[in-house]
Amino acid sequence: MPSSPPDLNPEQYEAVHTLHGPLLIIAGAGSGKTRVITYRIAQMLEEHIPQNAILALTFTNKAAREMEQRVKELTGRKLTNLTVSTFHAFGVQVLRESGSALGYRDNFTIYDTEDCLTLLKSCAHELGQVWESKDLPDVAQLFSAIKTGRRGWEGEPAEYRELYREYGEHLLLYNAVDFDDLIMKPIEMFSTHPEILDAYRKRYRYILVDEFQDTSISQFEIVRLLADEHRNLCVVGDDDQSIYSWRGANFENIVLFERHFPERKEIKLEQNYRSTGIILAAANALIVHNTNRKEKALWTPTEGGKSIEVIHPVDETDEARFIAETIKTLKFRENRTYDDFGILVRTNSLTKHLEMALLHHNIPYKVSGGTSFFQRKEVKDVIAYLRLVVNPSDDVNFLRILNTPRRGAGRQFLELLVAVSRAKSLCHFDALKDILVTQQSGVPDETRAELAAFMELIEEYQTRSRRPRVKMAPQARELLEEAGYYEYLALENAKSDKAFRWKTQNIESLLKFLEDWETDPDNSRPDLGSFLNRITLITRDDLNDREEKGAVSLMTIHASKGLEFKVVFVVGVEDKIMPHEKSLAEGPEVLEEERRLFYVAITRAREKLYLTVCRTRRTLKETFHPAPSPFLEELPTELLQESETQQEDVTEEDWDDLMASLKKKMQP
């Protein structure tokens, strides 16, 4: 690596070459943070600091891999002794090497969430405690908060403490740890075995922490313990982008860093390489309203840019239509690719209409930070019923709905079904018919009657689907009612009327989408089979295809952090959505985090930014008229351009421009 890289600005250069002593780098959005981190590690190696003396910690495996790869490209070295790791992976390493001090063998197991819930249930059973399965996740969250020191035992019943103790003892007995242990056990080890801590201090004399604003108190404690002697600790972060308090992140760790390392040097990276001047001006005007922050102002030598468009759709359907049509228009008019576009939502509940509009306009997309509408259980169940109507040989979807609702088809019956299917080379649907016709023994009469009714129901709707000009959307509603699916949903969600309404509304949205498909005069093949295939082709997880052709990113704002898009749509910039309804009752600190979240959303945009504010929006119970987000009032009006929705068509001139551009690209 050259000693003075030409692509570093003065502040970046200073951060890269300040290698000794504590260093706080405040890296604003789009300020080239990753470049600084990788150049800094490369500079350490250039100055003959051994690879094995460097520890770089970040939050995702992807970030760790990218960081290591970029350092390899800069240095041309293999870096077999360099430690670039997530916090949890580093915890695994420490426990593998030294966990025997706490009674662990090096072949310990890491329990995931489901493993932990199963163990909690088992421990409760041994203690004679009875817990509803739905309550155990809340208990697990409480235990996590207590284990990591985010809350205490005050006000909690004695049986909780008893279960917590039993849970911990069983983990050790089973030579297992949960994810919290990967942070807390190394801290315990370092605190109780100073000789082990001393060995790690001697090994890792230079420590670097990325995304420092997202560290928890316990994660900071690990790096503080390791760095206390040599003091060569560099932390990189931006308190304005701290948006993960709900999972234990503490942006005030920057204050703790300053307290523990008073001799620190501080460098601010404020030159933004991502966004236009107008987008940055809006972001700066917004975030200045937060009081508990490091003062900074992003700037760019590239002034101007397009005004931020605030769009007022009629409702969420119109909002989704506008976004899909705008993507189509900009793609052709400005020769963009689909991966130039990001659609950001505050909560996953806002994606439903967006997905349907993208599907309707044949726009490829991928969902991040939440569950795709078409992957929600109730939606997949309904699709499975419809697939079986179209194709009775579909064994996967047959098995999905055979016992949904419950029809007595337990493990023994499924074993019989599979055996008959294999022996007679039948699909499962025909194997079921064979079992019922031949009166196979071992099937209770009640189960036989339930399964016969199920088979007859599917066959009836198969017959209906083949009738000319039949519309399957109303037929599907009848099918679900006759199958008892709505009753099944009600029983499954008996203790949450809100969940039941939400799931039935999702089903109705799917059937409305089918109805629109069947009645679209421009649709040349409005049959049910084509509808189902369209869903499969557009939403399948074909990563190679998406990387080649590009896909629109539909994601929560939390999931968008660290990413950037040329064109960004921020959906539902409305009061009670942004800021979220719950935050309004939780005090100014939570409101400031909501503002930081909106700041993150704004600063994902490079060239164009659209903010949507619906005139009406529907909830589970009612249709209401949302007020614009109070955060909009904090944006300078001269930066905004407000308008109602209107359909933009791709003109003949646009097509001519596109074709000319394509021909130019194809020329040798």
ChimeraX attribute file (.defattr): number of C-alpha atoms within 10 A of each C-alpha:
attribute: neighborCount
match mode: 1-to-1
recipient: residues
	/A:1	14
	/A:2	11
	/A:3	10
	/A:4	11
	/A:5	11
	/A:6	8
	/A:7	9
	/A:8	16
	/A:9	12
	/A:10	10
	/A:11	15
	/A:12	25
	/A:13	18
	/A:14	14
	/A:15	24
	/A:16	22
	/A:17	17
	/A:18	17
	/A:19	19
	/A:20	15
	/A:21	16
	/A:22	26
	/A:23	24
	/A:24	22
	/A:25	23
	/A:26	26
	/A:27	27
	/A:28	24
	/A:29	28
	/A:30	22
	/A:31	21
	/A:32	19
	/A:33	20
	/A:34	18
	/A:35	16
	/A:36	23
	/A:37	25
	/A:38	21
	/A:39	26
	/A:40	22
	/A:41	27
	/A:42	25
	/A:43	23
	/A:44	20
	/A:45	19
	/A:46	14
	/A:47	12
	/A:48	9
	/A:49	16
	/A:50	16
	/A:51	18
	/A:52	15
	/A:53	18
	/A:54	22
	/A:55	21
	/A:56	24
	/A:57	24
	/A:58	22
	/A:59	18
	/A:60	14
	/A:61	15
	/A:62	11
	/A:63	18
	/A:64	18
	/A:65	13
	/A:66	15
	/A:67	21
	/A:68	20
	/A:69	14
	/A:70	17
	/A:71	23
	/A:72	15
	/A:73	13
	/A:74	16
	/A:75	18
	/A:76	11
	/A:77	11
	/A:78	12
	/A:79	16
	/A:80	8
	/A:81	11
	/A:82	17
	/A:83	19
	/A:84	23
	/A:85	24
	/A:86	21
	/A:87	22
	/A:88	20
	/A:89	18
	/A:90	19
	/A:91	23
	/A:92	23
	/A:93	16
	/A:94	19
	/A:95	25
	/A:96	15
	/A:97	12
	/A:98	17
	/A:99	19
	/A:100	12
	/A:101	13
	/A:102	15
	/A:103	11
	/A:104	19
	/A:105	17
	/A:106	16
	/A:107	10
	/A:108	17
	/A:109	13
	/A:110	17
	/A:111	16
	/A:112	11
	/A:113	13
	/A:114	10
	/A:115	12
	/A:116	20
	/A:117	17
	/A:118	14
	/A:119	18
	/A:120	23
	/A:121	20
	/A:122	16
	/A:123	21
	/A:124	20
	/A:125	13
	/A:126	12
	/A:127	13
	/A:128	9
	/A:129	13
	/A:130	10
	/A:131	13
	/A:132	8
	/A:133	11
	/A:134	9
	/A:135	9
	/A:136	16
	/A:137	16
	/A:138	11
	/A:139	17
	/A:140	16
	/A:141	12
	/A:142	18
	/A:143	22
	/A:144	19
	/A:145	17
	/A:146	14
	/A:147	15
	/A:148	18
	/A:149	13
	/A:150	14
	/A:151	12
	/A:152	13
	/A:153	13
	/A:154	6
	/A:155	6
	/A:156	10
	/A:157	9
	/A:158	10
	/A:159	12
	/A:160	16
	/A:161	13
	/A:162	13
	/A:163	21
	/A:164	22
	/A:165	12
	/A:166	18
	/A:167	20
	/A:168	18
	/A:169	13
	/A:170	17
	/A:171	20
	/A:172	15
	/A:173	11
	/A:174	12
	/A:175	16
	/A:176	17
	/A:177	22
	/A:178	17
	/A:179	16
	/A:180	16
	/A:181	22
	/A:182	20
	/A:183	24
	/A:184	19
	/A:185	18
	/A:186	23
	/A:187	20
	/A:188	13
	/A:189	20
	/A:190	19
	/A:191	14
	/A:192	13
	/A:193	13
	/A:194	11
	/A:195	12
	/A:196	16
	/A:197	18
	/A:198	14
	/A:199	12
	/A:200	17
	/A:201	18
	/A:202	14
	/A:203	15
	/A:204	20
	/A:205	22
	/A:206	28
	/A:207	22
	/A:208	22
	/A:209	25
	/A:210	22
	/A:211	20
	/A:212	30
	/A:213	25
	/A:214	26
	/A:215	27
	/A:216	21
	/A:217	18
	/A:218	19
	/A:219	21
	/A:220	19
	/A:221	17
	/A:222	19
	/A:223	19
	/A:224	18
	/A:225	16
	/A:226	25
	/A:227	23
	/A:228	15
	/A:229	12
	/A:230	16
	/A:231	19
	/A:232	21
	/A:233	25
	/A:234	26
	/A:235	23
	/A:236	24
	/A:237	24
	/A:238	22
	/A:239	24
	/A:240	27
	/A:241	26
	/A:242	24
	/A:243	25
	/A:244	17
	/A:245	15
	/A:246	8
	/A:247	12
	/A:248	18
	/A:249	19
	/A:250	23
	/A:251	26
	/A:252	19
	/A:253	20
	/A:254	22
	/A:255	12
	/A:256	16
	/A:257	19
	/A:258	17
	/A:259	11
	/A:260	12
	/A:261	19
	/A:262	10
	/A:263	12
	/A:264	18
	/A:265	16
	/A:266	14
	/A:267	17
	/A:268	21
	/A:269	25
	/A:270	20
	/A:271	20
	/A:272	22
	/A:273	16
	/A:274	22
	/A:275	29
	/A:276	23
	/A:277	22
	/A:278	24
	/A:279	27
	/A:280	25
	/A:281	20
	/A:282	22
	/A:283	23
	/A:284	19
	/A:285	15
	/A:286	21
	/A:287	25
	/A:288	17
	/A:289	13
	/A:290	17
	/A:291	11
	/A:292	13
	/A:293	17
	/A:294	15
	/A:295	13
	/A:296	17
	/A:297	18
	/A:298	20
	/A:299	20
	/A:300	18
	/A:301	10
	/A:302	13
	/A:303	13
	/A:304	15
	/A:305	15
	/A:306	15
	/A:307	20
	/A:308	22
	/A:309	17
	/A:310	21
	/A:311	23
	/A:312	22
	/A:313	23
	/A:314	16
	/A:315	18
	/A:316	23
	/A:317	17
	/A:318	19
	/A:319	24
	/A:320	23
	/A:321	23
	/A:322	22
	/A:323	22
	/A:324	22
	/A:325	20
	/A:326	17
	/A:327	24
	/A:328	21
	/A:329	19
	/A:330	18
	/A:331	17
	/A:332	18
	/A:333	17
	/A:334	12
	/A:335	15
	/A:336	16
	/A:337	17
	/A:338	21
	/A:339	19
	/A:340	19
	/A:341	25
	/A:342	26
	/A:343	24
	/A:344	27
	/A:345	25
	/A:346	23
	/A:347	18
	/A:348	19
	/A:349	14
	/A:350	19
	/A:351	24
	/A:352	18
	/A:353	20
	/A:354	23
	/A:355	23
	/A:356	21
	/A:357	21
	/A:358	22
	/A:359	19
	/A:360	17
	/A:361	14
	/A:362	15
	/A:363	18
	/A:364	21
	/A:365	23
	/A:366	20
	/A:367	20
	/A:368	17
	/A:369	15
	/A:370	14
	/A:371	13
	/A:372	18
	/A:373	24
	/A:374	19
	/A:375	11
	/A:376	13
	/A:377	11
	/A:378	17
	/A:379	19
	/A:380	17
	/A:381	19
	/A:382	20
	/A:383	21
	/A:384	21
	/A:385	23
	/A:386	24
	/A:387	20
	/A:388	21
	/A:389	26
	/A:390	21
	/A:391	15
	/A:392	19
	/A:393	16
	/A:394	16
	/A:395	13
	/A:396	12
	/A:397	20
	/A:398	20
	/A:399	15
	/A:400	13
	/A:401	20
	/A:402	19
	/A:403	15
	/A:404	17
	/A:405	16
	/A:406	15
	/A:407	18
	/A:408	18
	/A:409	20
	/A:410	11
	/A:411	9
	/A:412	10
	/A:413	16
	/A:414	15
	/A:415	12
	/A:416	17
	/A:417	22
	/A:418	15
	/A:419	14
	/A:420	19
	/A:421	19
	/A:422	13
	/A:423	9
	/A:424	11
	/A:425	11
	/A:426	16
	/A:427	18
	/A:428	23
	/A:429	21
	/A:430	18
	/A:431	21
	/A:432	22
	/A:433	16
	/A:434	17
	/A:435	18
	/A:436	17
	/A:437	10
	/A:438	8
	/A:439	11
	/A:440	11
	/A:441	9
	/A:442	10
	/A:443	17
	/A:444	11
	/A:445	10
	/A:446	11
	/A:447	16
	/A:448	20
	/A:449	15
	/A:450	15
	/A:451	21
	/A:452	17
	/A:453	15
	/A:454	18
	/A:455	17
	/A:456	12
	/A:457	15
	/A:458	20
	/A:459	15
	/A:460	13
	/A:461	19
	/A:462	17
	/A:463	11
	/A:464	15
	/A:465	21
	/A:466	12
	/A:467	9
	/A:468	7
	/A:469	10
	/A:470	13
	/A:471	18
	/A:472	20
	/A:473	20
	/A:474	13
	/A:475	15
	/A:476	20
	/A:477	16
	/A:478	13
	/A:479	21
	/A:480	16
	/A:481	12
	/A:482	14
	/A:483	18
	/A:484	14
	/A:485	19
	/A:486	18
	/A:487	14
	/A:488	14
	/A:489	18
	/A:490	17
	/A:491	13
	/A:492	13
	/A:493	15
	/A:494	12
	/A:495	11
	/A:496	12
	/A:497	11
	/A:498	12
	/A:499	16
	/A:500	19
	/A:501	16
	/A:502	16
	/A:503	21
	/A:504	17
	/A:505	14
	/A:506	18
	/A:507	22
	/A:508	15
	/A:509	17
	/A:510	21
	/A:511	21
	/A:512	14
	/A:513	18
	/A:514	22
	/A:515	17
	/A:516	15
	/A:517	20
	/A:518	22
	/A:519	11
	/A:520	12
	/A:521	10
	/A:522	9
	/A:523	11
	/A:524	8
	/A:525	13
	/A:526	19
	/A:527	19
	/A:528	21
	/A:529	15
	/A:530	13
	/A:531	15
	/A:532	16
	/A:533	12
	/A:534	15
	/A:535	16
	/A:536	12
	/A:537	13
	/A:538	17
	/A:539	19
	/A:540	14
	/A:541	11
	/A:542	11
	/A:543	12
	/A:544	9
	/A:545	12
	/A:546	17
	/A:547	10
	/A:548	8
	/A:549	12
	/A:550	19
	/A:551	21
	/A:552	22
	/A:553	21
	/A:554	26
	/A:555	24
	/A:556	24
	/A:557	25
	/A:558	19
	/A:559	15
	/A:560	21
	/A:561	17
	/A:562	15
	/A:563	13
	/A:564	20
	/A:565	23
	/A:566	18
	/A:567	21
	/A:568	24
	/A:569	25
	/A:570	23
	/A:571	28
	/A:572	25
	/A:573	25
	/A:574	22
	/A:575	18
	/A:576	17
	/A:577	21
	/A:578	25
	/A:579	23
	/A:580	17
	/A:581	11
	/A:582	12
	/A:583	18
	/A:584	15
	/A:585	10
	/A:586	10
	/A:587	10
	/A:588	13
	/A:589	13
	/A:590	19
	/A:591	19
	/A:592	22
	/A:593	22
	/A:594	22
	/A:595	24
	/A:596	21
	/A:597	23
	/A:598	25
	/A:599	23
	/A:600	24
	/A:601	27
	/A:602	26
	/A:603	28
	/A:604	29
	/A:605	27
	/A:606	22
	/A:607	19
	/A:608	22
	/A:609	26
	/A:610	21
	/A:611	21
	/A:612	26
	/A:613	25
	/A:614	25
	/A:615	19
	/A:616	15
	/A:617	18
	/A:618	13
	/A:619	9
	/A:620	13
	/A:621	9
	/A:622	7
	/A:623	11
	/A:624	13
	/A:625	13
	/A:626	18
	/A:627	15
	/A:628	20
	/A:629	18
	/A:630	15
	/A:631	19
	/A:632	19
	/A:633	10
	/A:634	16
	/A:635	18
	/A:636	13
	/A:637	13
	/A:638	10
	/A:639	16
	/A:640	20
	/A:641	13
	/A:642	15
	/A:643	12
	/A:644	13
	/A:645	18
	/A:646	14
	/A:647	11
	/A:648	12
	/A:649	11
	/A:650	16
	/A:651	12
	/A:652	9
	/A:653	10
	/A:654	17
	/A:655	13
	/A:656	12
	/A:657	16
	/A:658	17
	/A:659	14
	/A:660	12
	/A:661	13
	/A:662	12
	/A:663	10
	/A:664	10
	/A:665	9
	/A:666	8
	/A:667	6
	/A:668	4
